[in-house]
Amino acid sequence: MGPVVILVLGLSCLLLFSIWRQNSGKRKLPPGPTPFPIIGNILQVDIKDITKSLNKFSKVYGPVFTLYLGMKPTVVLHGYEAVKEALIDQGEEFSGRGRLPWAEKANRGLGIIFSNGHRWIEMRRFSLMTLRNFGMGKRTIEEHVQEEARCLVEELRKSKGSPCDPTFILACAPCNVICSIVFQNRFDYKDQNFLNLMKKLNKNVEILSSPWIQIYNLFPDLIGYLPGRHKILLKNFDYIHSYILKKINDHEESLDVNNPRDLIDCFLIKKKQENHKESSEFTNEGLTILASDLFGAGTETTSTTLRYSLLLLMKHPHVTAKVKEEIDRVIGRHRSPCMQHRSQMPYTDAVLHEIQRYIDLVPMNLPHAVVTRDIKFRDYIIPKGTTILTSLTSVLHDPKEFPNPDKFEPGHFLDESGNFKKSNYFMPFSAGKRICAGEGLARMELFLFLTTILQNFNLKPLMDPQNLDTTPVLNGFISVPPSYQLSFIPV
């Protein structure tokens, strides 16, 4: 038997296996477009704007449908009712983290973001407890953010009103807040190690939101052997992990179990307490990935939102003027903004909510999974191990809740009397068991950083505000705003 015949037979068997595997579960799963063998529905999905494709499929198959991204089925939940029913009403069943091949390579199932089961429960419990102990929701963390806001203002003053790209400086501020919690120290904005970390994080967000990573996630075993941007992504993660591991080693040498300085110390103390356990989750490798998760998530999501915020405020100067008027009236020019002011500033609060709603930072959320057992969801049976995609875009841009959802309109969060109006559809941090652990810190940072900037500067675009483009240049893992420059004119 010749090699060509063997190759044809092998491919035929693979094709038949793919068809059998895809058809075997169809009677249980929600409806969806017919998949091609091996590649699934990938040719029917616009990988440059997956949310657009999900919206199109939902009009045909309803709010719960199945896509084959490769050979494995993914159940998509589209619209507020379906997302709420899964993440909140059946939160325990949907609390697993879905498979992402790049994350498996980078994080090895450790940390808080991409872990599952007992490990995830342990890491989340430890992280929330430690963040609370170090002042999450208390005055101590607020003071850290206020101090960083003042440092940010001083750094912006150095531009002397000249045009500048705010990308790195807006990343430095939230990163320093996280560093003060994890490492106990902040960095100077010109520190070369700090700048290197910022560049690695920024590059990774760009790569993760690119079509290439979507393709890599579909065929990791094949593409993993090829050159490409996934190699840069993993190399950058290795750099960040090495940096954190060095910090951990330094902490071990100077550890005082009676006086923990930061999250790393708290973890090392917990590790000592559990050193008798054979299967303890508290290892140096686990700490490295946990710190990396907090470092990355706490920096990039907030900094990208801040960058988008300034762009939208320049695009809508009438909105900016009303926010600045509220700042002048409630806070004044000579007091530092604090969280107590927020309840007295309904318009500013509405603007911050509308920014997060409008930019739709993480359009498809991180994937969830059914990990414990087969579950019944509506009229369908979702098998154990199935990945679940929840479209946050379909919730944040629901026209029934937010008229003209593609328009930036702070009135979406104001009642007829001008008071702030809550919405259950506001899910930029996801919802349920896997809701972002740093939601409180992120909301504090957005309020304090933005009000402090607007208290001290006027934002001057380099073109007519009407010509500013707010369309994301990348719309995959994270919605990335287009690059821009502006001048910070001191008030």
C-alpha positions as CSV (number, residue, x, y, z in Angstrom):
1,M,0.0,0.0,0.0
2,G,1.6,3.3,-1.2
3,P,2.0,6.4,1.0
4,V,-0.6,8.3,-1.1
5,V,-3.2,5.6,-0.5
6,I,-2.4,5.6,3.3
7,L,-2.7,9.5,3.3
8,V,-6.1,9.4,1.5
9,L,-7.4,6.6,3.8
10,G,-6.2,8.6,6.9
11,L,-7.9,11.8,5.8
12,S,-11.1,9.9,4.9
13,C,-11.2,8.3,8.4
14,L,-10.6,11.7,10.0
15,L,-13.4,13.2,7.9
16,L,-15.8,10.4,8.8
17,F,-14.9,10.7,12.5
18,S,-15.5,14.4,12.4
19,I,-18.9,14.0,10.7
20,W,-19.9,11.3,13.2
21,R,-18.7,13.4,16.2
22,Q,-20.5,16.5,15.1
23,N,-23.8,14.7,14.3
24,S,-23.8,12.5,17.5
25,G,-24.8,15.3,19.8
26,K,-27.0,17.4,17.5
27,R,-30.3,16.0,18.9
28,K,-29.4,17.2,22.4
29,L,-27.9,20.6,21.5
30,P,-29.6,23.8,20.5
31,P,-30.0,24.4,16.8
32,G,-27.4,26.2,14.7
33,P,-25.9,26.4,11.2
34,T,-24.8,23.2,9.6
35,P,-21.0,22.7,10.3
36,F,-18.5,21.6,7.8
37,P,-16.4,18.5,8.7
38,I,-13.3,19.3,10.8
39,I,-13.5,23.1,10.4
40,G,-17.1,23.4,11.7
41,N,-18.7,26.8,11.1
42,I,-15.6,28.9,10.9
43,L,-16.2,29.8,7.3
44,Q,-19.6,31.2,8.3
45,V,-18.1,33.4,11.0
46,D,-16.5,36.8,10.5
47,I,-13.4,36.3,12.7
48,K,-12.7,40.1,12.5
49,D,-16.0,40.9,14.1
50,I,-17.5,37.7,15.7
51,T,-20.2,39.7,17.6
52,K,-21.7,40.7,14.3
53,S,-21.9,37.1,13.2
54,L,-23.5,36.0,16.5
55,N,-26.1,38.7,16.1
56,K,-26.9,37.4,12.6
57,F,-27.2,33.8,13.8
58,S,-29.4,34.8,16.7
59,K,-32.0,36.2,14.2
60,V,-32.2,32.8,12.5
61,Y,-31.8,30.4,15.4
62,G,-33.0,32.3,18.4
63,P,-31.2,33.4,21.7
64,V,-29.7,29.9,22.3
65,F,-27.8,28.3,19.4
66,T,-24.9,26.0,18.7
67,L,-21.7,26.8,16.7
68,Y,-18.9,24.4,15.9
69,L,-15.7,26.3,16.2
70,G,-13.6,23.5,14.9
71,M,-14.8,20.0,15.7
72,K,-16.3,20.8,19.2
73,P,-19.7,22.4,19.8
74,T,-20.0,25.8,21.5
75,V,-23.4,27.0,22.8
76,V,-24.0,30.7,22.4
77,L,-26.3,32.7,24.7
78,H,-27.6,35.9,23.0
79,G,-29.6,38.5,24.8
80,Y,-30.3,39.5,28.4
81,E,-32.8,36.8,29.3
82,A,-30.6,33.9,28.1
83,V,-27.4,35.4,29.7
84,K,-29.1,36.1,33.0
85,E,-30.8,32.7,33.1
86,A,-27.4,31.0,32.7
87,L,-25.0,33.2,34.7
88,I,-27.3,34.2,37.5
89,D,-30.3,31.9,37.8
90,Q,-28.2,28.8,37.0
91,G,-24.9,30.3,38.1
92,E,-23.4,27.2,39.7
93,E,-23.9,25.0,36.6
94,F,-22.4,27.6,34.3
95,S,-19.5,28.6,36.6
96,G,-16.8,26.7,34.7
97,R,-14.2,28.3,32.6
98,G,-14.3,27.3,28.9
99,R,-11.2,26.1,27.1
100,L,-8.9,28.7,25.5
101,P,-5.8,27.0,24.1
102,W,-3.6,30.1,24.4
103,A,-4.5,30.5,28.1
104,E,-3.8,26.8,28.7
105,K,-0.3,27.3,27.2
106,A,0.3,30.5,29.2
107,N,-1.3,29.8,32.5
108,R,-1.4,26.0,32.7
109,G,-4.8,26.0,34.4
110,L,-3.5,28.0,37.3
111,G,-4.4,31.4,38.7
112,I,-7.9,32.9,39.1
113,I,-9.1,33.7,35.6
114,F,-8.6,30.4,33.7
115,S,-8.7,27.8,36.5
116,N,-11.6,25.5,37.4
117,G,-13.0,23.5,40.2
118,H,-11.4,23.4,43.6
119,R,-8.4,25.4,42.4
120,W,-10.6,28.3,41.2
121,I,-12.6,28.3,44.4
122,E,-9.4,28.5,46.5
123,M,-7.8,31.2,44.4
124,R,-10.9,33.4,44.2
125,R,-11.5,33.1,48.0
126,F,-7.9,34.0,48.8
127,S,-7.9,36.9,46.3
128,L,-11.1,38.5,47.5
129,M,-10.1,38.1,51.2
130,T,-6.7,39.6,50.6
131,L,-8.1,42.5,48.6
132,R,-10.5,43.2,51.4
133,N,-7.8,43.0,54.0
134,F,-5.7,45.5,52.0
135,G,-8.6,47.9,51.8
136,M,-10.8,47.0,48.8
137,G,-13.9,49.1,49.2
138,K,-12.2,50.9,52.2
139,R,-10.4,54.2,52.5
140,T,-6.9,52.7,52.2
141,I,-7.3,51.5,48.6
142,E,-9.0,54.8,47.8
143,E,-6.0,56.7,49.1
144,H,-3.7,54.6,46.9
145,V,-5.9,55.5,43.8
146,Q,-6.1,59.2,44.8
147,E,-2.3,59.3,45.2
148,E,-1.8,57.7,41.8
149,A,-4.3,60.2,40.3
150,R,-2.2,63.1,41.6
151,C,0.9,61.4,40.1
152,L,-0.9,61.0,36.8
153,V,-1.8,64.7,36.7
154,E,1.8,65.7,37.4
155,E,3.0,63.5,34.6
156,L,0.4,64.9,32.2
157,R,1.5,68.5,33.2
158,K,5.0,67.6,31.9
159,S,3.5,67.5,28.4
160,K,3.0,71.3,28.7
161,G,0.0,71.2,26.4
162,S,1.8,69.5,23.6
163,P,0.1,66.8,21.6
164,C,0.7,63.3,23.1
165,D,-0.4,59.7,22.8
166,P,-1.9,58.8,26.2
167,T,-1.7,55.0,25.8
168,F,1.2,54.3,28.1
169,I,0.7,56.9,30.7
170,L,-3.0,55.8,31.1
171,A,-1.7,52.2,31.6
172,C,0.9,53.2,34.2
173,A,-1.7,54.6,36.6
174,P,-3.9,51.5,37.1
175,C,-0.9,49.3,36.9
176,N,0.7,51.1,39.8
177,V,-2.4,50.6,41.9
178,I,-2.3,46.9,41.3
179,C,1.5,46.9,42.0
180,S,0.9,48.6,45.3
181,I,-1.4,45.7,46.3
182,V,0.6,42.9,44.8
183,F,4.2,44.1,45.2
184,Q,3.8,46.9,47.9
185,N,5.5,49.5,45.7
186,R,4.7,51.7,42.8
187,F,7.0,52.6,39.9
188,D,8.2,55.8,38.4
189,Y,6.5,56.4,35.1
190,K,10.0,56.4,33.4
191,D,11.2,53.2,35.1
192,Q,12.5,51.0,32.3
193,N,11.3,47.7,33.9
194,F,7.9,49.3,34.3
195,L,7.8,50.5,30.7
196,N,8.9,47.0,29.5
197,L,6.0,45.4,31.4
198,M,3.6,47.9,29.9
199,K,4.8,47.2,26.4
200,K,4.4,43.4,26.9
201,L,0.9,43.8,28.3
202,N,-0.2,46.2,25.6
203,K,1.2,44.0,22.8
204,N,-0.6,41.0,24.3
205,V,-4.0,42.7,24.2
206,E,-3.4,43.6,20.6
207,I,-2.5,40.0,19.7
208,L,-5.4,38.5,21.8
209,S,-7.9,40.7,19.9
210,S,-6.5,39.7,16.4
211,P,-8.0,37.2,14.0
212,W,-4.8,35.2,14.2
213,I,-5.5,34.1,17.8
214,Q,-9.0,33.1,16.9
215,I,-7.5,30.7,14.3
216,Y,-4.9,29.5,16.8
217,N,-7.6,28.7,19.3
218,L,-9.4,26.5,16.7
219,F,-6.3,24.5,15.6
220,P,-3.7,24.9,18.4
221,D,-2.1,21.5,17.8
222,L,-1.4,22.3,14.2
223,I,-0.6,26.0,14.4
224,G,1.4,25.6,17.6
225,Y,4.3,24.2,15.5
226,L,4.2,27.1,13.1
227,P,5.7,30.6,13.5
228,G,3.2,33.4,14.2
229,R,2.0,36.0,16.7
230,H,1.0,33.3,19.2
231,K,4.7,32.8,19.8
232,I,5.2,36.5,20.6
233,L,2.2,36.2,23.0
234,L,3.6,33.3,24.9
235,K,7.1,34.8,25.0
236,N,5.6,38.0,26.5
237,F,3.8,35.9,29.2
238,D,7.1,34.2,30.0
239,Y,8.7,37.6,30.5
240,I,6.0,38.8,32.8
241,H,6.0,35.5,34.8
242,S,9.8,35.6,35.2
243,Y,9.6,39.2,36.5
244,I,6.9,38.2,39.0
245,L,8.8,35.1,40.1
246,K,11.9,37.2,40.9
247,K,9.7,39.4,43.1
248,I,8.4,36.3,44.8
249,N,11.9,35.1,45.5
250,D,12.9,38.5,47.0
251,H,9.8,38.4,49.2
252,E,10.6,34.9,50.5
253,E,14.0,36.2,51.7
254,S,12.5,39.1,53.6
255,L,9.2,37.5,54.7
256,D,7.8,38.4,58.2
257,V,4.8,36.2,58.8
258,N,3.6,38.6,61.5
259,N,3.7,41.6,59.2
260,P,2.5,40.9,55.6
261,R,3.2,43.7,53.3
262,D,1.2,42.8,50.2
263,L,-0.6,40.0,48.4
264,I,2.6,38.1,47.7
265,D,3.4,38.0,51.4
266,C,-0.1,36.8,52.3
267,F,0.2,34.0,49.7
268,L,3.6,32.9,51.0
269,I,2.2,32.8,54.6
270,K,-0.7,30.7,53.4
271,K,1.8,28.4,51.6
272,K,3.7,27.9,54.9
273,Q,0.4,27.1,56.7
274,E,-0.4,24.4,54.1
275,N,3.0,22.9,53.6
276,H,1.8,19.6,55.1
277,K,-0.9,19.2,52.4
278,E,0.1,17.1,49.4
279,S,-2.3,18.8,47.1
280,S,-2.1,22.4,48.2
281,E,-2.9,25.0,45.6
282,F,-0.5,27.4,47.3
283,T,2.7,27.0,45.3
284,N,5.2,29.5,43.9
285,E,4.0,28.6,40.4
286,G,0.4,29.2,41.4
287,L,1.3,32.5,43.0
288,T,3.2,33.6,39.8
289,I,0.1,33.0,37.6
290,L,-2.3,34.5,40.2
291,A,-0.2,37.7,40.4
292,S,0.1,37.8,36.6
293,D,-3.7,37.5,36.3
294,L,-4.3,40.4,38.7
295,F,-1.5,42.4,37.1
296,G,-2.8,42.0,33.5
297,A,-6.5,42.2,34.2
298,G,-6.2,45.1,36.6
299,T,-4.1,47.1,34.2
300,E,-5.2,46.5,30.6
301,T,-9.0,46.6,31.1
302,T,-9.0,49.8,33.1
303,S,-6.3,51.5,31.0
304,T,-8.2,50.7,27.8
305,T,-11.4,52.0,29.2
306,L,-9.6,55.2,30.3
307,R,-8.2,55.6,26.8
308,Y,-11.6,55.1,25.2
309,S,-13.1,57.5,27.8
310,L,-10.9,60.4,26.8
311,L,-11.7,59.7,23.1
312,L,-15.4,59.7,23.7
313,L,-15.2,62.9,25.9
314,M,-13.4,64.7,23.1
315,K,-15.9,63.4,20.5
316,H,-18.8,64.8,22.7
317,P,-17.7,68.1,24.1
318,H,-21.2,69.0,25.3
319,V,-21.0,65.9,27.6
320,T,-17.6,66.8,28.8
321,A,-18.8,70.4,29.6
322,K,-21.7,69.0,31.8
323,V,-19.3,66.7,33.7
324,K,-16.8,69.5,34.3
325,E,-19.7,71.7,35.6
326,E,-20.7,68.9,38.0
327,I,-17.1,68.6,39.2
328,D,-16.8,72.3,39.8
329,R,-20.1,72.4,41.7
330,V,-19.7,69.3,43.9
331,I,-15.9,69.0,44.3
332,G,-14.4,72.3,43.3
333,R,-10.9,73.0,42.1
334,H,-8.8,72.5,45.2
335,R,-10.1,69.2,46.7
336,S,-9.2,65.7,45.5
337,P,-12.2,63.8,44.2
338,C,-13.3,61.0,46.5
339,M,-15.8,58.2,46.3
340,Q,-18.3,60.0,48.5
341,H,-18.7,62.6,45.8
342,R,-20.0,60.1,43.3
343,S,-23.5,59.8,44.8
344,Q,-23.8,63.6,44.5
345,M,-22.8,63.5,40.8
346,P,-25.6,61.7,38.9
347,Y,-24.6,63.0,35.4
348,T,-20.9,62.0,35.8
349,D,-22.0,58.6,37.1
350,A,-24.3,58.1,34.1
351,V,-21.4,59.1,31.7
352,L,-19.1,56.5,33.3
353,H,-21.8,53.8,32.9
354,E,-22.5,54.9,29.4
355,I,-18.8,54.8,28.5
356,Q,-18.6,51.2,29.7
357,R,-21.8,50.2,28.0
358,Y,-21.0,51.9,24.7
359,I,-17.4,50.6,24.3
360,D,-18.4,47.0,25.1
361,L,-14.9,46.2,26.3
362,V,-15.1,42.4,26.4
363,P,-17.8,41.7,23.7
364,M,-18.0,37.9,24.1
365,N,-17.1,37.7,27.8
366,L,-14.5,35.0,28.7
367,P,-15.9,31.6,27.8
368,H,-17.8,29.7,30.4
369,A,-18.3,25.9,30.5
370,V,-20.6,23.2,31.8
371,V,-18.0,21.3,33.8
372,T,-19.8,19.1,36.5
373,R,-22.6,17.3,34.6
374,D,-25.0,17.4,31.6
375,I,-27.5,20.1,32.3
376,K,-31.0,21.0,31.0
377,F,-31.2,24.6,29.8
378,R,-34.6,25.6,28.4
379,D,-35.6,22.7,26.1
380,Y,-32.1,21.6,25.4
381,I,-29.5,19.2,27.0
382,I,-26.0,20.7,27.2
383,P,-23.4,18.0,27.7
384,K,-20.8,18.1,30.3
385,G,-17.7,19.9,29.0
386,T,-19.4,22.1,26.5
387,T,-18.1,25.6,26.1
388,I,-20.6,28.5,26.6
389,L,-20.2,31.9,24.9
390,T,-22.3,34.7,26.4
391,S,-22.7,37.7,24.2
392,L,-22.3,40.8,26.5
393,T,-22.7,42.9,23.4
394,S,-26.3,41.6,23.0
395,V,-27.0,42.7,26.6
396,L,-25.2,46.1,26.7
397,H,-26.6,47.1,23.3
398,D,-30.1,45.8,23.7
399,P,-32.4,48.3,22.0
400,K,-35.3,47.6,24.3
401,E,-33.3,48.7,27.3
402,F,-31.1,51.3,25.6
403,P,-32.9,53.2,22.8
404,N,-30.4,53.8,19.9
405,P,-27.8,51.5,21.5
406,D,-25.1,52.4,19.0
407,K,-25.3,56.0,20.0
408,F,-23.3,57.4,23.0
409,E,-26.0,58.8,25.2
410,P,-25.6,59.3,29.0
411,G,-29.4,59.6,29.2
412,H,-29.5,55.8,29.1
413,F,-28.7,55.9,32.8
414,L,-30.7,59.0,33.9
415,D,-34.4,59.2,34.8
416,E,-36.7,62.1,33.8
417,S,-35.6,64.1,36.9
418,G,-31.9,63.8,36.0
419,N,-31.2,61.2,38.8
420,F,-29.0,58.2,38.1
421,K,-30.9,55.2,37.0
422,K,-29.6,51.7,37.5
423,S,-30.0,49.0,34.8
424,N,-29.9,45.2,35.2
425,Y,-28.5,45.1,31.7
426,F,-25.3,46.8,32.8
427,M,-22.9,43.8,32.7
428,P,-19.5,45.1,31.5
429,F,-17.9,43.0,34.3
430,S,-19.9,39.9,33.4
431,A,-22.3,38.5,36.1
432,G,-22.9,35.6,38.4
433,K,-20.2,33.4,40.0
434,R,-17.4,34.4,37.5
435,I,-18.1,38.2,37.8
436,C,-14.8,40.2,37.7
437,A,-13.2,40.0,41.2
438,G,-11.8,43.5,40.7
439,E,-15.1,45.2,39.7
440,G,-15.1,47.5,42.8
441,L,-11.5,48.6,42.3
442,A,-12.0,49.2,38.5
443,R,-15.1,51.4,39.1
444,M,-13.2,53.4,41.8
445,E,-10.3,53.9,39.4
446,L,-12.5,55.1,36.5
447,F,-14.3,57.6,38.7
448,L,-11.2,59.0,40.5
449,F,-8.8,59.1,37.5
450,L,-11.3,60.7,35.1
451,T,-12.7,63.3,37.5
452,T,-9.1,64.2,38.5
453,I,-8.0,64.6,34.9
454,L,-11.1,66.7,34.0
455,Q,-10.7,68.8,37.2
456,N,-7.2,69.8,36.1
457,F,-7.2,69.8,32.3
458,N,-9.2,70.6,29.2
459,L,-9.0,67.9,26.5
460,K,-8.0,69.3,23.2
461,P,-8.3,67.0,20.1
462,L,-6.0,67.6,17.1
463,M,-9.0,67.7,14.7
464,D,-12.6,68.6,14.7
465,P,-14.4,66.5,17.3
466,Q,-17.0,65.4,14.6
467,N,-14.1,63.8,12.7
468,L,-12.8,61.7,15.6
469,D,-13.3,58.0,14.9
470,T,-14.4,55.9,17.9
471,T,-14.8,52.6,16.1
472,P,-12.6,49.9,17.7
473,V,-9.6,48.9,15.5
474,L,-9.7,45.4,17.0
475,N,-12.9,43.7,18.3
476,G,-11.9,40.3,19.5
477,F,-10.9,39.5,23.0
478,I,-11.0,43.2,23.9
479,S,-12.4,46.1,22.0
480,V,-9.3,48.3,21.3
481,P,-9.8,52.0,20.5
482,P,-8.0,53.6,17.5
483,S,-4.8,55.4,18.3
484,Y,-5.0,59.1,18.8
485,Q,-3.3,62.1,20.2
486,L,-4.6,65.0,22.3
487,S,-3.3,68.0,24.3
488,F,-3.9,68.3,28.0
489,I,-4.4,72.0,28.5
490,P,-4.1,73.0,32.2
491,V,-7.2,74.6,33.6
